[in-house]
Amino acid sequence: MANGKTQTVLDLWDKLTTATEVLRKIHAKQVAAYNLTAPQFHVLEVLYKEGSVPLKRISERLFVTGANITCVMDNLEKEELVRRVPSRKDRRVINAELTSRGEERIKKIYPEYTTGLEAAFKSLNETDKKELIKLLSKAFPQ
């Protein structure tokens, strides 16, 4: 039998994993409607928010291997949504960039995506959301 502190951690773990799975399913359904996988969407999202980004940084942001990013990029390039561009500053670095077609696609998807996320968190008010962000940032600083 778990003591009070241990039970609290177990309860926290249960809530976080449940939340993660629920959100992952919502997310997968949303991006599948646009014939994208979750990693493909996340690459488009990173490039939409940040512009040209080294592939290594994308793999770090998405917590995936370089080999995985290579595969995701290959598939996005086939759809003409992204392109690889050698860095002007360091010849060893390859950046990813959105194509005009990719930018068009993510601009179309993004408002519906954020609306879906807002619906997922509808039971929390703005103060609750900010507090949750603060607490999770404290527990998992990056």
N, C-alpha and C positions, 0 to 999 in steps of 0.2 A: 504494500500500500504506500502511495506517495505521501510525503509530508506536504504541508501547506505551500511552501516555496516551489517545491518540485511540481505540485499539481498546477500551480499558476503557470509555470513555464510550459507544461504539457497542454494546458488549455489555450495558451497563447499560440503555441505551435499548431494546434488543431484549427484555430480560427484563421491564422495566416495561410495555412495550406489550403483550407477550404476557399478562402477569398481568392487565392491565386488560381485555383482550378476553375472557379466560376468565371473569373475575369478572362482566363485563357480561352475558355469555351466561347464566351461572348466575342472576344477578339477574333478568334479563328473563324467564326461564322460571318462576322462583318467583312473580313478581308477575302474570304472564300467567294463572297458574292461578286468580287472583282477579279476572280481567277488569280489570286495571289496567295502565297503561303505567308505565315506570320513573319518568318525571317525576311522574305522579300519586301513585305510592307515596311518592316522596321528599317531596312536599308533605305528605301525611298523616303521614309520619314526623317531619318538622320540627314540625308542629303538635302531634303526640302528645308529643314531648319538651319543647317549649318553650311550649305554650299559644298564646294569641293572638299573631300575628306580622304585622308590616307586609309587604305583598306585595313591596315593594322588597327587603326583607331576604331573603325567600324566593328571589327571582330571583338575588340575589348569592350565596346559599349554594349554589344549584344550578347556578351559572355559566350561566344562561340569560337571555334578554332579558325585558323587561317584557311584551312582546307574547306571548311564549311562556307566561309565567305566567298571563296573562289567559285564554288558550285552555285551559290545564290547569285553571284555576279554574272556568271556564265548564262544562267537562265534569264536574268533581267536584260542582259545584252541581246539575247536572241529576240526578245520582245521589243528591242530598241528603246528601253526605258532608262538605261544608264549607259555610261561609257567609262572606260579606264583611260586615264590621262597621266603620263609621266610627270612627276613633280619638276618644277623649274628650279627648285632650290636644292634638291637631292636626287640624283639619278637613280638611286636605289629604291626610291619611294614611288609607289603607284597610287594615284588618287582615284576616287570614284566621283562621278558627276552625273547629275540628271541630264537627260536629253530634253529637248522641248516636249517630246511626247511623254516622257516620264513626269515632267513638271505638270503638264496638263492633267495627267492621270491622278497624281497625288493631290492636286488642287481640287479635283472633283470628289475624291474619296474623303479627304480630311474633315470637312464639315460634318458629314454623316458619321464618321468615326468618333469625333468628339461628342456628338449628340448621343451616341450609344454609350459612351463612357459616363456622360452626365446622368443618363438613365440608370446606369448600374449603381451610381452613388446617390440616388435621389433621396434615400432615407437619412442622409447626412446633410446638415446645413453647412454654410461656408466656414463657420468657426470650427465645427467638427472636422471638416476636411483639412483645414490648416493645422489643427492640433494633431491629427493623424500623420500628416506629412512631417511635422516637427518631431514627433515621437519615433517614427520610422527612420528619419534622418539621424536621430540621436543613436538609435540602435545599430544602424548600418551606414555609417558615414562613408562617403566616397569622394 
